[in-house]
Each structure stands twice: as C-alpha cells, then as structure tokens.
Amino acid sequence: MSGTKKYLNLPYPVNLISTVCESDQITVLTQDQLIGLQHALQSMTPREQEVIQQRFVEQKTFSQIGTLYNISQDKIYSIYKRCLRKLKRPERFELITLGYQKAQEVNAEKASALKAADKKAFREAVEQINKPELLKMSIKELHLSVRVENRLFESQICTLESLWIIMNRHPEQFVEIRGLGEKGQAEIREKLSTLGL
C-alpha cells in the first residue's frame, strides 16, 4: 500500500498520473493529456471512478473511502489496484501519457501499418502458390462478400479459373451477371489484383 503514497501529496491529476506512471518526474500536464486522462477515466465503471475521485482528488485513505461507501477497506484497495491496472493498459496509458490527440494519431498509424503488413503477407503467400493451383481455388476461398459470392454461384462460377475465364474471354458475360453490379465487380477485381491476376 505504501508504494504509491509518496505521490498522493502532489496535486490532482499529477498525483494520479505519477502513480500510474510510477514516476515523480511529471509536474505539468498538457491540455491534450488532461483530455486523454478524462477519456481513460470515463472508460472505467462508476464505482472505479468514485474510488479514483476519493483517493486522488479528495486524498482519502482506503479506510475512509470504505466507511463512506460501507465497504471493507480491503475491497476498496482491491478496486483501487484494479483501477491502476486498467490505467496501465496500453490503450489507456497512451491516452494519459501522450494525450488524446497524439494517442489517436499513433493508433491510426499502427492500424495503417498493420493493414499494409497484412496485405503484403497475403501477396507473398499468393506468390508462393503457382498459378495452376491458384486457379483451382474455390470462390469461397476468396472471402468475397456474401452477396457477391451468391451471385457468382448462381451463375455457375465456382472456381477462380471459371471466374478468370469469364472475366478475360467473355467480359460482356461478366458484366451481365445478374445482381452483381459495379460494386460487386470492383470487389472481385480488387481481390484478383491482390492475387496477382
């Protein structure tokens, strides 16, 4: 219990952030960090928010908080430790340390990098498969939307080879597939381009 007491004498919210970061180097917070802290706290349960409020804003002891809510000191301490663990989770910790806006930018960059890595890995896997085996693939393995998949099956197009043939040798028939539409055609072309076809 005493490991974080040294930060409690600091003003709120510096005391909370110092406790979460386990550092007394934090003295000034930016407006963006305050917004990030607010978002991190709002993602917690009302009881957890109350315990944080009482402990860091009101600077009450666990015993005083327990008496206030008619809960044992041990239960309050358990809630308090759970709050700190939650605030140390990467998604909340970034909101607090980086600030709301910067955390959003970092998460967007991570998502973009992950998406690019997934596309690259998919292309590399496809390149390892030789074309004849690739053409024997079922339409289901393309993971197209259900609507597009159903339209292809209704037109008796069940393999990648039959799709490839109709698109390249009989494009007028491909365009005429009932219910496929421009979006469906675009989805198919995009999938085939990722396969290198």
N, C-alpha and C positions, 0 to 999 in steps of 0.2 A: 504494500500500500504506500510506502514512503518514497518509492522510486520517482513518482511524479509530483510529490508535494512541493518540491523546490520551484516548480513553475506556477503554482497556484497564486503566489503573491503578485505575479505580473497582472497587468490589466487585461480584461477580456477584449478581444478574442486572442490576443497574443499568448495568454496562458494556455488556451485550448490548443492552438497550433503548435506551440512549443512542446506540449505534452505529446501530441500526435507525432511530431517530427523527432521527439526526444532530443531537442537542441535548444540551448538558450541564446543562440545567435540571432533569432528572429526578434526584431524590435519594431519594425514598421511594416505595415501591410498595404498593398496597393488596393485601389477600388475594385479591380478585377479579382483579386484574391478574396476580398470580402464577399463579392457576389458568388464566387466559387464555393466559399465556405457555406454560404446560405443555401445553395443548391445541394451541397453534400448533406447538410443537416436536414433539409426537407425530405430527403430520401429515406430518413430513418422513421421509426414508429413514434407516435406521440409520446409514449412513456419514455423512450430513449431521449427524445428531445427535451423532455422535462428534467430528466436526470442531468443531462449536459447543462441545461439552464441553471439548475440549482447548484451544481458543483462548480461551474466555471464563472457564471455571471454573479450569482449570489454568494459564491465561495463557502458553501455549507459543507459540513462533514457528512460522511456516509450515515452516521447515526442520526443527525438532524434531518437528513432527507428521508430516511426510513421512518422517523417519527411523523414527519409531515404527511407521508402517504400511507402510514400504517402498514409498513412493510419492514421486514427484518433488514438489519444493516448488511448482512451477507448477500441478500437478494439485490439490494441497491448496488453493492460492489460488483456483483455478477453482471448486472445491467450496464454499469459503468465500463467494465472491461470489454463487454461485447460492443459497446459504442466505439471504444478506441480501436478495436479490431476492425470494425466496419469502416471507420475513417481512414485506416491504414491500407484498405484495399485500393489497388491501383486506380480504378475509375474515380474514386472519391479523393484519394491522396493527390492526384494530378489536379483536380479542381481546386484543392486547397493551396498547394504549393505553386502551381503555375498560374492559377487564376482561371476564371471561367472561359474567357475568350481563347486564351492560349491552349487550354486543355481541349477545346473543341477543334482547334486547328490541328493539334497533334493527333487527335483521334481520326480526323478526316485524312491526314497524311498516312496514318497506319492502315486505314481501310483501303485507301487507294493503292498503297504498296502491296497489301495482301491480295487485292483483286488482280493486280498486274502479275504477281507471283503465281497465282492460281492459273491465269491464262497461259503464262509461259510454261508452267509444268504440264498443263493439258496439251499444249502444242508439242512439247518434247516427247510426251508419251505417244502421241499420234504419229510423230515422225519415226518412232521405233517400230511401228507396225507397218508391214509392207502393204501396198495398195490392194492386191487381191483379197487379202484377209480383211482389210478395211471395208471393201465393197460388199463383203458378205454380212456386215453388221446389220442387225435388225434396226428398224426405225426407232423402236423403243429405247435403244442404247444411245440415241442422240439427245435424249432428255428434252424433247420439244414440249411445248405447252400441250395440254390435253386436247384442246380444240384442234390444233394443227395436226397432232398425231391421229386423231379420229378421222379427219378429212382425208389424210393420206391412206389410211387403212380402208376407208370406204371406196377409194379409187383403186384398190388392189395394189397399192405401193407399200410393200412390207420390208424391203431391204434397201440399204443405201445404194446398191447397184441399180435397182429399178428406179429409184429417185434420180440418180445421176443420169441415167439414160433418158428419162423423160425431160429432164431439165436441159440437157445438151443436144439431144437429137430431135426432140419434139417439144420445143419451148411453148408452142401455141397450146398444146395439151396441158402443160404445167400451169399456164395462166388460167386455163378454163376449169381447173379443179374446183368443183362446187364448194362454196363456203370458205375457201382458203383465204381469199382477199390479199390485199397488198401487205398488211402487217404479217400475215402468215408466211407469205413468200419471202419477205425480208428476214423473218426469223430463221427460215430454212437456209437462206443464203448466208446468213451470219454464222450459223452452226457449221455449214460446209466450209466456209473460209477458215474457221478455226482448225478444221481438219486438214487444211491444205488442199482442198478440192475446188 
